Amino acid sequence: MSKRTKIKALLTGEQTGMEVTVMGWVRAFRQNRFIALNDGSTNNNIQIVVDFENTDPALLKRITVGAAISVSGILSESLGQGQKVEIPASVIEVLGDCDPEKYPLQLKNRPSLEYLREIAHLRFRTNTFGSVFRLRNALSFAVHRFFQERGFVYLHTPVITASDAEGAGETFRVTTLDPAKPPLTESGEIDFKQDFFGKATNLTVSGQLEGELGAMALSDIYTFGPTFRAENSNTTRHLAEFWMIEPEMAFCDLAENMDTAEALLKYVISYALEHNREDIEFLSQRLLEEEKSKPQQERSEMNLVEKLQFCLDNDFERLTYTEAIEILRNSPHNKKKKFQYLVEGWGTDLQSEHERYLVEKHFKKPVILTDYPKEIKAFYMRQNDDGKTVRAMDILFPGIGEIVGGSQREERLDKLEQRMDEMGIPKDELWWYLDTRRFGACQHAGFGLGFERLVLFVTGMGNIRDVIPFPRAPKTAEF
């Protein structure tokens, strides 16, 4: 097979007059003469000019939308409008036929995003999802580059674990026992001692606890892997399987933790704008078209490019949970009962609508909230001296709400054990975690960034199932 050149390289290059071979999938074939060919390296097609009078009619019939073909010819300046270069074909080979009667992605009909989720194995071939997944790739690379440039160690934490880091209990069980007839103990409970691992295990909800173990020796680590929540939620913001970025930093307090999280978000957004501008501008235009059908008050004040640049240009507003509650409680939105969940006072667990109000209406910039009530936060967060709050921080973004959640971790053994007792978290199961407080404990902090929420923000897509290749949600495990 001839060595191929990516279509993006030809469209962005300056040279013409050389022999090239391109391979891709037919997007359109007009007048038996002009093929629009795409190989996924860009949304832009390269035009192939066919000498149809001297081409086998049987070959022409096989050049259908969706077919995979190889084309060789001299890259030439285009005589037509709309493209700089084209390839008059000297050799065309059909690599894979595509039945036009059965192929579901035809130019004449623009399939909905809902329909494309049902054929997720083919949706990569559309311009929208080509842009989304090239951006997902760029953001993933930028995350690694950010941490590697700063000397962090990439740590692989386990997918199968015996702990529930959040204590939420919404876990997927991992077992080899017969579900119909599991072995039972004398008290009638499932005897997990006879299971593969000799104890009850589940898919991880977070790599944080194991990440802390690494940070207590390597100083700065980060994890980037899949996590799982058996939460029966069918919203546009939740998945049962998603990817998390979780750095843990020794000798680090809450202020430095916030600085790192803000720097990471700005770094990866900047990287995407620099390296995938074409994809972002395509998705921005798509969003503008989509919003034309919405009432004026529901349309975004900024287009996608402006929204991303807005996050880069503004320092994130930092305030305490207590200050935020006062702002929300006294807001016209709350007084006029426009919130679905009214803010009554201190102790309220903030909803997405409250978080978005702070970002989009009040401050008009990204917001970092700190020092939440301990009752609504996890056991491992460092307790403040007031006895009521913990050193937690959440970063809130426009259109998304919470995108990052983190804290300074509780390094004091007595305080940590006391909190675990209060929350009913068994200390004997987390003996290894408590050891880090017994042997050389130090101040440390970390955060979790939901990768799909980041991709959702950067692409402007409205549903989290459209920014992961194969979404896993209740009653959804195809492909």
C-alpha positions as CSV (number, residue, x, y, z in Angstrom):
1,M,0.0,0.0,0.0
2,S,1.3,3.4,-0.9
3,K,2.5,5.8,1.8
4,R,-0.4,8.2,2.5
5,T,-0.4,11.8,3.5
6,K,-2.9,13.2,5.9
7,I,-5.5,15.5,4.3
8,K,-4.9,18.3,6.9
9,A,-1.2,18.4,6.0
10,L,-2.1,19.0,2.4
11,L,-4.7,21.6,3.1
12,T,-2.5,23.6,5.4
13,G,0.8,23.2,3.4
14,E,2.1,25.5,0.8
15,Q,3.6,23.1,-1.7
16,T,1.9,21.8,-4.8
17,G,3.1,19.9,-7.8
18,M,4.1,16.7,-6.0
19,E,2.7,13.2,-6.3
20,V,0.6,12.4,-3.2
21,T,-1.6,9.5,-2.0
22,V,-4.6,10.2,0.2
23,M,-7.0,7.7,1.8
24,G,-10.2,8.4,3.5
25,W,-14.0,8.1,3.3
26,V,-16.2,9.7,0.7
27,R,-18.3,12.5,2.0
28,A,-19.9,13.4,-1.4
29,F,-19.5,12.5,-5.1
30,R,-21.0,15.1,-7.5
31,Q,-21.6,14.8,-11.2
32,N,-19.4,11.6,-11.4
33,R,-16.5,14.0,-11.3
34,F,-15.9,15.6,-7.9
35,I,-15.2,13.6,-4.7
36,A,-15.2,15.2,-1.3
37,L,-12.7,13.0,0.7
38,N,-12.2,13.1,4.4
39,D,-9.8,11.1,6.6
40,G,-10.7,12.6,10.1
41,S,-7.5,14.7,10.5
42,T,-9.7,17.8,9.9
43,N,-13.3,18.6,9.1
44,N,-12.3,20.0,5.8
45,N,-12.5,17.7,2.8
46,I,-10.0,17.6,-0.1
47,Q,-11.5,17.6,-3.6
48,I,-10.6,14.8,-5.9
49,V,-11.2,15.4,-9.6
50,V,-12.1,12.3,-11.5
51,D,-11.6,11.9,-15.3
52,F,-14.9,10.1,-15.5
53,E,-14.8,9.7,-19.3
54,N,-11.7,7.5,-18.9
55,T,-12.7,5.7,-15.7
56,D,-14.3,2.3,-15.5
57,P,-18.1,2.8,-15.0
58,A,-18.1,-0.1,-12.6
59,L,-15.5,1.7,-10.4
60,L,-17.5,4.9,-10.5
61,K,-20.6,3.0,-9.2
62,R,-18.6,1.9,-6.2
63,I,-17.6,5.5,-5.2
64,T,-20.5,6.1,-2.8
65,V,-20.9,8.2,0.4
66,G,-19.2,6.3,3.2
67,A,-16.9,4.2,1.0
68,A,-13.2,4.0,1.9
69,I,-10.9,4.9,-1.1
70,S,-7.3,5.5,-1.9
71,V,-6.4,8.2,-4.4
72,S,-3.1,9.1,-6.0
73,G,-2.4,12.1,-8.1
74,I,-0.5,15.4,-8.4
75,L,-1.5,17.9,-5.8
76,S,-2.6,21.0,-7.8
77,E,-3.9,24.5,-7.2
78,S,-7.7,24.4,-7.4
79,L,-9.4,26.1,-10.2
80,G,-12.7,26.2,-8.3
81,Q,-13.8,28.3,-5.4
82,G,-13.8,27.0,-1.8
83,Q,-10.5,25.2,-1.7
84,K,-6.8,26.0,-2.3
85,V,-5.8,22.6,-3.6
86,E,-7.2,19.6,-5.3
87,I,-6.0,16.2,-6.6
88,P,-6.7,15.2,-10.2
89,A,-6.9,11.5,-9.7
90,S,-4.5,9.3,-11.6
91,V,-5.3,6.1,-9.6
92,I,-8.4,5.4,-7.6
93,E,-8.9,2.3,-5.5
94,V,-11.9,1.3,-3.5
95,L,-10.7,-0.1,-0.2
96,G,-14.1,-0.7,1.4
97,D,-17.5,-0.5,-0.3
98,C,-20.5,1.2,1.4
99,D,-24.1,0.4,0.5
100,P,-25.8,3.8,0.0
101,E,-29.2,2.2,0.7
102,K,-28.2,1.1,4.2
103,Y,-25.6,3.7,5.2
104,P,-27.3,5.9,7.9
105,L,-25.1,9.0,7.4
106,Q,-26.4,10.6,4.2
107,L,-25.9,14.3,3.3
108,K,-29.6,14.8,2.5
109,N,-30.6,14.2,6.1
110,R,-28.9,15.8,9.1
111,P,-29.3,13.3,12.0
112,S,-30.1,14.5,15.5
113,L,-27.6,14.1,18.3
114,E,-30.1,11.7,20.0
115,Y,-30.1,9.5,16.9
116,L,-26.3,9.6,16.6
117,R,-26.0,8.3,20.2
118,E,-27.8,5.2,18.9
119,I,-25.2,4.7,16.2
120,A,-22.2,5.9,18.3
121,H,-19.9,3.5,16.3
122,L,-20.5,5.7,13.2
123,R,-20.9,9.2,14.7
124,F,-17.1,9.8,14.6
125,R,-17.6,10.3,10.9
126,T,-19.7,13.5,11.3
127,N,-18.1,16.9,11.5
128,T,-19.5,17.6,14.9
129,F,-18.1,14.5,16.5
130,G,-14.8,14.7,14.5
131,S,-14.3,18.1,16.2
132,V,-15.4,16.9,19.6
133,F,-13.0,13.9,19.7
134,R,-10.1,15.7,18.2
135,L,-10.6,18.3,21.0
136,R,-10.9,15.5,23.6
137,N,-7.6,14.2,22.4
138,A,-5.9,17.6,22.6
139,L,-7.2,18.3,26.1
140,S,-6.0,14.9,27.3
141,F,-2.5,15.5,25.9
142,A,-2.5,19.0,27.4
143,V,-3.4,17.6,30.9
144,H,-0.4,15.3,30.8
145,R,1.9,18.0,29.5
146,F,0.8,20.4,32.2
147,F,1.7,18.0,35.0
148,Q,4.8,16.6,33.4
149,E,6.2,20.1,32.9
150,R,5.8,20.7,36.6
151,G,7.5,17.5,37.7
152,F,4.4,15.5,38.7
153,V,4.6,11.7,38.6
154,Y,1.8,10.0,36.7
155,L,0.4,7.3,39.0
156,H,-1.9,4.4,37.9
157,T,-4.4,3.8,40.7
158,P,-6.5,0.6,40.9
159,V,-9.8,0.2,39.0
160,I,-10.8,-2.6,41.3
161,T,-10.8,-1.6,45.0
162,A,-12.3,-2.5,48.3
163,S,-12.9,1.1,49.4
164,D,-15.5,3.7,48.6
165,A,-13.5,6.9,48.7
166,E,-16.6,9.2,48.9
167,G,-18.5,6.9,51.3
168,A,-21.5,7.3,49.0
169,G,-22.2,3.6,48.5
170,E,-23.0,4.1,44.8
171,T,-20.6,1.5,43.5
172,F,-20.5,-1.3,40.9
173,R,-19.8,-4.6,42.7
174,V,-17.0,-6.8,41.2
175,T,-17.5,-10.5,42.0
176,T,-17.0,-14.0,40.5
177,L,-19.7,-15.5,42.8
178,D,-22.8,-17.0,41.3
179,P,-25.4,-14.2,41.7
180,A,-28.3,-16.8,41.7
181,K,-26.7,-18.9,44.5
182,P,-23.9,-17.0,46.3
183,P,-22.3,-18.7,49.3
184,L,-23.8,-17.4,52.6
185,T,-22.4,-17.0,56.1
186,E,-24.1,-18.4,59.2
187,S,-25.9,-15.1,59.6
188,G,-27.3,-15.4,56.0
189,E,-25.1,-12.7,54.4
190,I,-23.1,-13.2,51.3
191,D,-19.8,-14.8,52.2
192,F,-17.3,-12.7,50.3
193,K,-14.4,-14.6,51.8
194,Q,-15.1,-17.2,49.1
195,D,-15.0,-14.5,46.4
196,F,-12.0,-14.0,44.0
197,F,-10.4,-11.3,46.2
198,G,-11.6,-12.8,49.5
199,K,-13.6,-9.6,50.3
200,A,-16.3,-7.4,48.8
201,T,-14.8,-5.3,46.0
202,N,-16.1,-2.7,43.5
203,L,-15.1,-0.5,40.6
204,T,-13.4,2.6,41.8
205,V,-15.2,5.9,42.4
206,S,-12.0,7.8,42.8
207,G,-8.2,7.3,42.8
208,Q,-7.8,10.0,45.4
209,L,-7.0,7.8,48.5
210,E,-4.4,5.8,46.7
211,G,-3.1,9.0,45.1
212,E,-2.5,10.4,48.6
213,L,-0.3,7.3,49.4
214,G,1.9,8.2,46.3
215,A,2.1,11.8,47.3
216,M,3.4,10.9,50.7
217,A,6.6,9.6,49.1
218,L,6.8,11.2,45.6
219,S,5.6,14.7,46.7
220,D,3.5,15.5,43.6
221,I,1.5,12.9,41.7
222,Y,-1.5,12.9,39.4
223,T,-3.9,10.2,38.2
224,F,-5.9,10.2,35.0
225,G,-8.2,7.3,34.5
226,P,-11.7,5.9,34.5
227,T,-14.0,6.0,37.5
228,F,-17.5,4.6,38.0
229,R,-20.7,5.6,39.8
230,A,-23.7,3.4,40.0
231,E,-26.0,6.4,40.3
232,N,-29.4,6.0,38.6
233,S,-29.2,9.5,37.0
234,N,-30.3,10.2,33.5
235,T,-29.3,13.9,33.4
236,T,-27.2,15.7,30.7
237,R,-24.4,16.0,33.3
238,H,-24.0,12.5,34.7
239,L,-22.3,9.3,33.4
240,A,-21.9,5.9,35.0
241,E,-18.3,5.7,33.6
242,F,-16.2,8.8,33.3
243,W,-12.6,9.9,33.5
244,M,-11.1,11.8,36.4
245,I,-7.9,13.9,36.7
246,E,-6.8,13.8,40.4
247,P,-3.5,15.4,41.5
248,E,-2.3,15.1,45.0
249,M,0.4,17.4,46.4
250,A,2.5,17.0,49.5
251,F,3.6,20.1,51.5
252,C,0.7,22.0,49.9
253,D,-2.1,24.1,51.4
254,L,-5.5,25.1,50.1
255,A,-4.2,28.4,48.5
256,E,-1.6,26.5,46.5
257,N,-4.2,23.9,45.6
258,M,-6.5,26.5,44.1
259,D,-3.6,28.1,42.2
260,T,-2.7,24.7,40.6
261,A,-6.3,24.0,39.6
262,E,-6.8,27.4,38.1
263,A,-3.4,27.2,36.2
264,L,-4.4,23.7,34.9
265,L,-7.7,24.9,33.5
266,K,-6.2,27.9,31.9
267,Y,-3.4,25.8,30.4
268,V,-5.6,23.2,28.8
269,I,-8.1,25.7,27.4
270,S,-5.2,27.8,26.0
271,Y,-3.7,24.7,24.4
272,A,-7.0,23.8,22.8
273,L,-7.5,27.3,21.4
274,E,-4.0,27.3,20.0
275,H,-3.9,23.8,18.5
276,N,-7.6,23.1,17.7
277,R,-8.9,26.6,16.7
278,E,-10.6,25.2,13.6
279,D,-12.6,22.6,15.6
280,I,-13.6,25.2,18.2
281,E,-14.7,27.7,15.6
282,F,-16.8,25.0,13.9
283,L,-18.5,24.0,17.1
284,S,-19.0,27.7,18.0
285,Q,-20.8,28.2,14.7
286,R,-22.9,25.0,15.3
287,L,-23.9,26.3,18.7
288,L,-25.0,29.7,17.2
289,E,-27.2,27.8,14.7
290,E,-28.7,25.7,17.4
291,E,-29.5,28.7,19.6
292,K,-31.4,30.5,16.9
293,S,-34.4,28.3,17.8
294,K,-34.2,29.4,21.5
295,P,-35.9,32.4,23.0
296,Q,-33.5,35.4,23.3
297,Q,-33.2,35.2,27.1
298,E,-32.0,31.6,26.9
299,R,-29.3,32.3,24.4
300,S,-25.6,32.5,25.5
301,E,-24.3,36.0,25.9
302,M,-20.9,34.9,24.4
303,N,-20.1,32.6,21.6
304,L,-17.9,29.5,22.4
305,V,-14.6,31.2,21.5
306,E,-15.4,34.3,23.5
307,K,-16.4,32.1,26.5
308,L,-13.1,30.2,26.5
309,Q,-11.1,33.4,26.1
310,F,-13.1,34.9,28.9
311,C,-11.9,32.1,31.3
312,L,-8.3,32.9,30.2
313,D,-8.6,36.6,30.6
314,N,-10.1,36.7,34.1
315,D,-8.6,35.7,37.5
316,F,-11.1,33.4,39.1
317,E,-13.1,35.0,41.9
318,R,-12.4,33.5,45.3
319,L,-14.8,33.6,48.2
320,T,-16.0,31.5,51.1
321,Y,-19.2,29.4,51.0
322,T,-20.5,31.6,53.8
323,E,-20.1,34.7,51.6
324,A,-21.7,32.9,48.7
325,I,-24.8,31.9,50.7
326,E,-25.3,35.6,51.7
327,I,-25.1,36.7,48.0
328,L,-27.5,33.9,46.9
329,R,-30.0,34.4,49.8
330,N,-30.2,38.2,49.1
331,S,-30.3,37.8,45.3
332,P,-33.3,39.0,43.3
333,H,-33.5,35.4,41.9
334,N,-34.0,33.9,45.4
335,K,-36.3,36.7,46.6
336,K,-38.5,36.3,43.5
337,K,-38.4,32.5,43.9
338,K,-36.8,31.9,40.5
339,F,-34.5,29.2,41.9
340,Q,-36.0,25.7,41.8
341,Y,-34.3,25.2,45.2
342,L,-34.6,28.3,47.3
343,V,-31.6,29.2,49.4
344,E,-32.8,29.4,53.0
345,G,-29.5,30.0,54.8
346,W,-26.2,28.6,55.9
347,G,-25.9,24.8,55.5
348,T,-27.7,24.6,52.1
349,D,-26.0,22.2,49.7
350,L,-25.6,24.3,46.6
351,Q,-27.2,23.1,43.4
352,S,-26.0,23.7,39.8
353,E,-28.5,26.6,39.4
354,H,-26.9,28.4,42.4
355,E,-23.4,27.8,41.2
356,R,-24.2,29.1,37.7
357,Y,-25.9,32.2,39.1
358,L,-22.8,33.1,41.0
359,V,-20.7,32.7,37.8
360,E,-23.0,33.9,35.1
361,K,-25.1,36.6,36.8
362,H,-23.3,37.9,39.9
363,F,-19.5,37.8,39.3
364,K,-19.5,37.2,35.5
365,K,-16.3,35.2,35.8
366,P,-15.2,31.7,37.0
367,V,-15.6,31.4,40.8
368,I,-13.7,29.3,43.5
369,L,-15.8,28.7,46.6
370,T,-14.0,27.6,49.8
371,D,-14.6,26.5,53.4
372,Y,-17.8,24.5,53.1
373,P,-19.8,23.1,56.0
374,K,-18.3,19.9,57.1
375,E,-21.7,18.1,57.1
376,I,-21.9,18.3,53.3
377,K,-18.3,17.3,52.5
378,A,-16.2,14.1,52.6
379,F,-14.4,12.8,55.7
380,Y,-10.9,13.4,54.5
381,M,-11.1,17.2,54.3
382,R,-9.1,19.2,56.8
383,Q,-11.3,20.7,59.5
384,N,-11.1,24.4,60.2
385,D,-10.7,25.8,63.7
386,D,-14.3,27.0,63.8
387,G,-15.4,23.4,64.1
388,K,-18.1,23.9,61.4
389,T,-16.3,24.2,58.1
390,V,-13.6,22.3,56.2
391,R,-10.8,23.4,53.8
392,A,-12.7,22.5,50.7
393,M,-12.7,24.3,47.4
394,D,-14.9,24.0,44.3
395,I,-14.3,25.7,41.0
396,L,-17.5,26.9,39.2
397,F,-17.6,27.5,35.4
398,P,-20.2,29.2,33.2
399,G,-22.8,26.8,31.7
400,I,-21.4,23.9,33.8
401,G,-21.4,24.7,37.5
402,E,-18.9,22.7,39.5
403,I,-16.0,21.5,37.3
404,V,-13.4,21.0,40.0
405,G,-13.8,19.8,43.6
406,G,-10.9,19.6,46.0
407,S,-9.6,20.2,49.5
408,Q,-6.6,20.4,51.8
409,R,-6.6,16.9,53.3
410,E,-6.8,16.2,57.0
411,E,-3.3,15.2,58.1
412,R,-4.0,15.0,61.8
413,L,-4.7,11.4,62.8
414,D,-6.9,12.2,65.8
415,K,-9.1,14.6,63.8
416,L,-9.3,12.2,60.9
417,E,-10.3,9.2,63.1
418,Q,-12.9,11.4,64.9
419,R,-14.5,12.4,61.6
420,M,-14.5,8.8,60.3
421,D,-16.3,7.8,63.5
422,E,-18.9,10.6,63.1
423,M,-19.6,9.5,59.5
424,G,-19.6,5.8,60.2
425,I,-16.6,5.0,58.0
426,P,-14.9,1.8,59.2
427,K,-11.3,2.6,60.2
428,D,-10.2,-1.1,60.0
429,E,-10.9,-1.1,56.3
430,L,-8.8,2.0,55.7
431,W,-5.9,1.1,58.0
432,W,-3.5,1.6,55.1
433,Y,-4.8,5.2,54.6
434,L,-4.5,6.0,58.3
435,D,-0.9,4.8,58.2
436,T,0.1,7.9,56.1
437,R,-1.0,9.9,59.1
438,R,1.0,7.7,61.5
439,F,4.3,7.7,59.6
440,G,5.6,11.1,58.5
441,A,2.3,13.0,58.0
442,C,2.5,16.4,56.4
443,Q,0.2,19.1,55.1
444,H,-1.1,18.0,51.7
445,A,-3.9,18.8,49.2
446,G,-5.5,17.8,45.9
447,F,-8.5,18.0,43.7
448,G,-10.5,16.1,41.1
449,L,-11.4,17.4,37.7
450,G,-14.1,15.5,35.8
451,F,-12.6,15.2,32.3
452,E,-15.9,15.0,30.5
453,R,-17.2,18.2,32.1
454,L,-14.0,19.9,30.9
455,V,-14.6,18.5,27.4
456,L,-18.3,19.6,27.6
457,F,-17.2,23.1,28.5
458,V,-14.5,23.4,25.7
459,T,-16.7,22.0,23.0
460,G,-19.9,23.7,24.0
461,M,-21.9,20.5,23.7
462,G,-25.1,20.3,25.7
463,N,-25.0,16.6,26.8
464,I,-22.2,14.8,28.5
465,R,-23.0,11.6,26.5
466,D,-21.8,13.5,23.4
467,V,-18.2,14.1,24.7
468,I,-17.2,10.5,25.6
469,P,-16.9,8.0,22.7
470,F,-19.2,5.3,24.1
471,P,-21.4,6.6,27.0
472,R,-22.3,4.4,29.9
473,A,-25.5,5.4,31.7
474,P,-28.6,3.6,33.1
475,K,-29.8,1.1,30.6
476,T,-27.0,2.1,28.2
477,A,-24.1,-0.2,27.6
478,E,-24.0,-0.6,23.8
479,F,-20.8,-0.9,21.8
